[in-house]
Amino acid sequence: MDDTMSLTPQTDQDTPADQGGRHGGGGRRGGRGADSRRRRRRVLRWSATVLAVVILGTAGAGYLYYQHLNGNLRKDDLNIGDAKDRAAKTEANAAGQTPLNILLIGSDARDNKENQKLGGAKETFGSTPLADVQMLLHVSADRTNMSVVSMPRDTLVDIPKCTDPDSGDVYPAVEREMTNRSLGRGGPGCSVVTWEKLTDIHIDHFMMIDFSGVVSMADAIGGVPVCVDKNIESRDSKGHGSGLKLEEGTTYVKGEQALQWLRTRYGFGDGSDLQRAKAQHMYMNSMVRELRKNAKLSNPGKLRALAEAATKALVVDPGLGSLTKLYDLAEELKKVPTSRITMTTMPNEYDTIQTGRVVPTDDATKLFRLVREDIALDGKDKKKSTKEKASTDPAAADDKIAVQVQNGTRTEVLAPAQGRATTVAGLLVGKGFTQAVADSSNTPTADTTLVRYPSADLQGDAQRVAKALGIPTSAVKKSTDVSGVTLVVGADWREGTTYKAPKQDDKTPDTAEALNASDTKACMKVDPDFTW
């Protein structure tokens, strides 16, 4: 299967940014003190998640030991947030195809002896897990391309209210919390709703794995080739580093050495987490190519080992809760050629208040929009035909379309522009939309002007309203928060009667650090201070 993703930054040793990064508490997932600091090997889980997707595309084909493998799978609820925090389901294109969005989660749970041994930190055994690796896998509606967005573990986000499906415990919504703590607030379904609230992208499935998986995966295929441009030993005079020691050139790593590669920061480039992410991207590219080369029915022994490793490692939502369903998913993923897979990291910047934490930038908002609108991140999309663009139900006559107009011009520094809903409603009436009215009962906040609609039968009406005012189709969104076609006048239209749509392009931001999965010549640059 052609499936490759990027890894989020991790640290080799404890740093100030690591302190206090774990959510304490009780419940079925245990608790952990705030002084817990060891997070050195969490990249494993994320890597193994990707590998599991890849493996199932080949292992499922033979249904090896079907019932046994089926029994290996564990399941948890997909979304445990309130309906208001969930993104609307993605609508089909003219051909009846819909994009596929899967959240891949890496848990640092120390819930068995194997994970405790690999992760160290014995005092954290049985503690509340963190989702220290999270990435969104987006497969285009036509299955021609795949985009992957990973989120740094220390990103500050608003985590919605979540309800534990097993215990019934309710976790209230919190603001500016580290994204990795979402997992400990009722399970993976809380990570899912956190992503949906942040990105407004509907998530169809999740796959979660712990960090012992990557070791078994790498061993099962006989190792993964990685490259360094000089001899490297990741260990400084203070003992910081992963302990990775390799000779210049290409080496097949597996077991503990694979783990070391994935968590290495000291010794690669400038020693930043971005350098570690690059190394992880390269690892994943190589892993995918090795899996495609080795996971064939002509090699039943290796295939069996891969299938066992993948299914034992996975926790999935009920929609993927059988080998048959995973195989069907894998068949969809296999349609995407390696050359059309693009891995990115969510653009971010350091927070000005909390040291060592990051927040999404405007480029992140743009990246989410591209994914939400099913625009390929490699820039190789074919232009949609007129037939595809006109796939929605036809609009009613202008004077039959009921429109509520809301004033969403308030910003963090400016009060709402007075009378905007009334002014724009009058503008619509003048254009023939005689049922347009100002709605003063709701004053949302919107950076840009939007047209919302609650159901597919009103999409054409909403698009007609947008066209009449010069609002781009990309600003027409389905939403369960409205009962009819609703125009939200945003902060970009605080005055005047002519809307000027903000200029936007569909180019992937450079800050997303895009990497194509077909790159076979990548080699990590080694810091001279860490060579031997």
Secondary structure as UniProt FT lines:
FT   HELIX           16..18
FT   TURN            19..20
FT   TURN            28..29
FT   TURN            34..35
FT   TURN            40..42
FT   HELIX           43..62
FT   TURN            63..65
FT   HELIX           66..72
FT   STRAND          74..75
FT   HELIX           83..85
FT   TURN            94..95
FT   STRAND          100..107
FT   HELIX           113..119
FT   HELIX           122..124
FT   TURN            125..126
FT   STRAND          131..139
FT   TURN            141..142
FT   STRAND          146..151
FT   TURN            153..154
FT   STRAND          155..159
FT   STRAND          162..163
FT   TURN            165..167
FT   STRAND          170..171
FT   STRAND          174..178
FT   HELIX           179..184
FT   TURN            185..186
FT   HELIX           188..199
FT   STRAND          205..210
FT   TURN            211..212
FT   HELIX           213..220
FT   TURN            221..222
FT   STRAND          224..228
FT   STRAND          232..233
FT   TURN            237..238
FT   STRAND          245..246
FT   STRAND          249..253
FT   HELIX           255..263
FT   TURN            266..267
FT   TURN            269..270
FT   HELIX           273..294
FT   TURN            297..298
FT   HELIX           300..313
FT   STRAND          314..316
FT   HELIX           318..320
FT   HELIX           323..333
FT   TURN            334..335
FT   HELIX           338..340
FT   STRAND          341..345
FT   STRAND          348..350
FT   TURN            355..356
FT   STRAND          358..360
FT   HELIX           362..372
FT   TURN            373..374
FT   TURN            377..378
FT   HELIX           386..389
FT   HELIX           398..400
FT   STRAND          403..407
FT   TURN            418..419
FT   HELIX           420..430
FT   TURN            431..432
FT   TURN            434..435
FT   STRAND          436..438
FT   TURN            440..441
FT   STRAND          450..453
FT   HELIX           456..458
FT   HELIX           459..469
FT   HELIX           473..475
FT   STRAND          476..478
FT   TURN            480..481
FT   STRAND          486..489
FT   TURN            491..492
FT   HELIX           510..512
FT   STRAND          515..516
FT   TURN            517..518
FT   HELIX           528..530
//
